[in-house]
Amino acid sequence: MSHLMNTYARQPVGFARGEGVWLFDETGKRYLDALAGIAVSTLGHNHPRLVRTIAEQAASVLHTSNLYRIPKQEALADRLAAISGMDEVFFCNSGCEANEAAIKLARYYGHKKGIELPTIIVMENAFHGRTLATLSATGNRKTQAGFEPLVSGFVRVPYKDIAAIRAVAEHNHNVVAVMLEMIQGEGGINIADEAFQRELREVCDERGWLMICDEVQCGVGRTGRWFGFQQAGVKPDVMTLAKGLGSGVPIGACLTSGRAAGLFGPGNHGSTFGGNPLACAAALETLAVIEDDALMANAVKVGEAIRTGLAEALAGVPGVVDIRGRGLMIGIELDRPCGALVGQALDAGLLINVTAERVIRLLPPLTFTEQDGQTLVTMLAPLVRAHQAQ
Ligand SMILES: *Cc1c(COP(=O)(O)O)cnc(C)c1O
């Protein structure tokens, strides 16, 4: 440990292997995985189809670079376009890189319109990553503190506040885009209601702004639809993906449509690893399994069962402010900081997360069954009850 840079307050456990929705530590103790490596392990662990696909791809070719055509990348772009209605895809390796691409694209779009200092409207409590541009877009001072000067060209408004967005439009003529999560993950599972999503789409159309949806956490089936924006039936101009797309193999994507498509040409952007054959094969297989095994319908059903189960098990417990979410993206808001629950759950054999200080965050694999959900509720409820009794 001593040679690792101290960037994470890690739990004192390491996992030796995984099997479905369970992880096993070096002593053989098992843990129910209700976090999926922060919304990454879409298909759980050791999924036979994904394992086979990765092995076959590794035995075929791993990397060739974007100096050549990559058939798996073209196939994945076709597939993503088909399920999202977007037109074009740029592939990278992570969420912050996908957002960097989106930010560069929005600036480029502005310059083409003659706006020299293009500005992007971003949200309070947003999380977009930890590179300089994406931490500047992030709405959390802790992420930014000590890394100033921040990247300029962002103005911040309260989440879901359409009036604040319209007010910015009145005095700031450099705005080129609005960037947001349809469900804020790190911010505490905050959901943009459908009316707001539609109004935002309207404002962006009126003003000629790009609507940029960061679906890095809520995308790829987690909410019961392929993408969070599909709930309200609006379509963004730019969408970013990463986390769950490769079910554990790193891959990110920036998708464009309409006026955001066709902007970049050779030399404008790139990535050495982005869209390599291995990552694209893993993503194609992830999407195929989601479809073949009806995992989006499963996410809706199991997510509802978990929320209902939690509501029943926590009825009457003081200080449970809200149990919310969509599909298998669930938050339990308490009235006090509850970070200690992460370690207590770990001891009990359950992997959860706490974000925004007092929101328990559940992001289980989409392969979670109703019985897994019941096990989760049975394990978690007594811990919350004891925590709130203190
Ligand atoms: C995790 C996350 C990111 C950053 O992704 P990385 O792969 O860690 O760079 C960006 N946006 C959202 C909404 C996220 O949840």
PDBQT file of the ligand as one rigid body, heavy atoms in Angstrom, charges set to zero:
ROOT
HETATM    1  C1  LIG A 401     -18.287   8.651 -12.601  1.00  0.00    +0.000 C 
HETATM    2  C2  LIG A 401     -18.823   9.780 -13.363  1.00  0.00    +0.000 A 
HETATM    3  C3  LIG A 401     -17.996  10.544 -14.208  1.00  0.00    +0.000 A 
HETATM    4  C4  LIG A 401     -16.513  10.332 -14.299  1.00  0.00    +0.000 C 
HETATM    5  O1  LIG A 401     -16.213   9.082 -14.862  1.00  0.00    +0.000 OA
HETATM    6  P1  LIG A 401     -14.710   8.525 -14.768  1.00  0.00    +0.000 P 
HETATM    7  O2  LIG A 401     -14.756   7.270 -15.596  1.00  0.00    +0.000 OA
HETATM    8  O3  LIG A 401     -14.417   8.271 -13.325  1.00  0.00    +0.000 OA
HETATM    9  O4  LIG A 401     -13.822   9.552 -15.347  1.00  0.00    +0.000 OA
HETATM   10  C5  LIG A 401     -18.595  11.541 -14.948  1.00  0.00    +0.000 A 
HETATM   11  N1  LIG A 401     -19.910  11.792 -14.866  1.00  0.00    +0.000 NA
HETATM   12  C6  LIG A 401     -20.734  11.075 -14.066  1.00  0.00    +0.000 A 
HETATM   13  C7  LIG A 401     -22.190  11.387 -14.042  1.00  0.00    +0.000 C 
HETATM   14  C8  LIG A 401     -20.218  10.062 -13.278  1.00  0.00    +0.000 A 
HETATM   15  O5  LIG A 401     -21.023   9.386 -12.458  1.00  0.00    +0.000 OA
ENDROOT
TORSDOF 0
